[in-house]
Amino acid sequence: MSQAAKRVATSSVNWQKLADRLTSQHLPELNRLKGQNSTFSAVVNQLPADLPKIDFAALKKEMPTHASLLDSLQKQYEAISIPYGSIPEEYNKEITKWNEYNEARIKLHDLKTVDGAAEAKKVEEKWARAPPVEHFDRQHFVEYFPQLFYDLRYQKRIPDPCNVGLNETDQLELRFKDYKVLRRPDKVDDH
């Protein structure tokens, strides 16, 4: 086994532990990821642990007009050093920012989950107190189905049987709250 294969083999993913933590709906993605990982591991296992040696002297003899370009390529190629397991600092900063972003998303999701659970509990309590459906009357419809039925005695709503959306804005209420608004100045009130 080559050195690269040993390095990858020692840092392999615990697929069983990951499968235990995921729900069953994510199993196809996990299987696809396992396949991609095994393909990548097979490619890495075929490669040598070190970069291949290039004979830049022979290249300079074959292409003397490109000697300066080959010198710069040789310097860059020899400067490449990718030790296994070390991550450059700029990537570490990106990873840290990404982790902070995901932690904030997780906290927001947890808050939304708690709020949703509280709302669901309220709905369950409301329906636990409800009388049987056979005993419902008009007052119950208003209380248990406020989006469909309304009580104009205490709700500031306008009847909207065609669901046009009259109650989505307060423009109608502002326009007609005083019924004398439409009075014309040329009308006389003394008769």
N, C-alpha and C positions, 0 to 999 in steps of 0.2 A: 504494500500500500504506500502511495507517495505521501510526502510530507503534507501537501495540501489536503489530501483526503483525510489524513489523521486529524488535521485541525478542524475540518468541517464535521467529521464524525464525532469529535468530542463536544461540539457545540450544537448538536442536533436538537430539534424541538420535541418536547414530550407531547406527542399527538393524542395520547389517551387522556391526559390531564386536560388538554384543550377541548377535546370532544365532550368530556364530562361537564365542562362549564358552559358549553353552548346548548342552545335549544335544538330540537330536532329539525326545525325549519332551516337551520344554517348548515346542516350536514352536507348538502351538495356543494356549497362553497368550500367547506373544509376539505372534502375529498378532492376538489379541483386544486386547492392550494397544496395538498399533499402531493398530488401528481406533478405540479410545477416544481415543488421543492425537490422531488426525487429526480426530475429531469435536470435541474440545475446541479444537484449533487453529482450526478453521473458525468456531466460536462466538467465540473471542477476536479473530479477524481482522475480524469484523463490528463489533466494539465500538470506540468511540473511545478514544484513548489516555488522555484525562482524564475525570474524573467529569463527568456532565452538570450544567449550571448550573441552579439552581432559583431562581425569583424569590420569595423569602420575603416581600418587601414586598407583592406582589400577594396572596399567601396570607393575610397579616395583615389586608389590607383585606377579603378575602372572609370570613374567620373571625375577627372581632375578639375573640370570647370565648375563643379559644384562643391569644391572642398570647403569653402566657408559655411555653406549651408549644412554640410555633413558634420562640421565641427560643432555648430550650434545644436544640431540634433543629437550628437554624441553627448554633449554636456547635459542636455535635458533628459536623455535616456538614462544616463548614469546617475542623475540626481533623483530619479524616481525611487522612492522608498515607501513601500506600503506594508508596514509591519502588521501582522494579523492581530486583530482585536483592538487597535487604536483608531479612534475617530478624530479627524481634524477638528480644531476648536470652532471654526465657523459652522460646521455641521452640528456640533454639540449645541451651539446657540439656537440653531433652527429647531433641533429636536426638543430643547427646553421650551421654546416658545410654543411648539406644537403640543407638548404635554400640558402646558398651562392652559392653552385654549381648550383642549379636550377635558381637562379637569373642570373648567368653568362650565362647559356644556353638560358634563355629568351632574354638577351641582344644580344647574338649571333644570335638568331632567328630573332629578330627585325632588326638587321643590314642586315642579308641575305634577309629579306623581302623588306627592303628599296632598296637594290641593285637590287633585282629581279624586283621591280616596275620600277626602272630607266631603266633597260634593256628592259622591256616590253614596256615602253614608247618610247624608241629609235626604237624598231621594229615597233610599231604602226605608228610612224612618217615616217619611211622609206617606209612603205606600203601605207601611205596616199599620199606620193609624187609619187608613182609608176604610170606609165601609165596603161591604161587598158590592160588586158592580151592579147587581140587580136592584140595589137600594139607592142608586145615584139619582139625584134630581138636579135642577138647574144650578143651584148654589154649589153643588159638588163639581160640576163641569168647570165652573169659573175657578174654583180652588185648585183642581188637579190638572186641568188643561188650559192654563192661562194664555198659551199661544194661539189657541183655536177659539176659545170662548172668553168673553169679557163682560164685566159688570160696569156699566156706565155710571152707576151711582157713586162709585169711588175711584174708578180708573179714568184718567184723562186720555181717553181714546175716542177715535171717530169710527163709526161702523164702516168696515171695509170688507163687504162680502165677496168681492171679486179679487181680493188679495193684490190690489194695485200698489200697496205700500204707502198708504196715506199716513200711517202712524210711525214711519221710519224717521221723519223729520218733524220739527215743530212749526213748520211754516204755516200750515192751515190754522193751528191753534193761535199763532201770533196774528194772523190776518183777520180772523173772525172772533177774537175774544171779546171785542166790543162791537156789537151789531150796528152801532151808529156810524161805523167807519165808512160805509158805502153811501152815506147821505150826501146828496149834492148840495152845493151852496145856493143854487137857484131855487131850491125847494123852500117853502115857507112852512113853519111849524105852528102858525097861529090859527089854523082852522080846526 
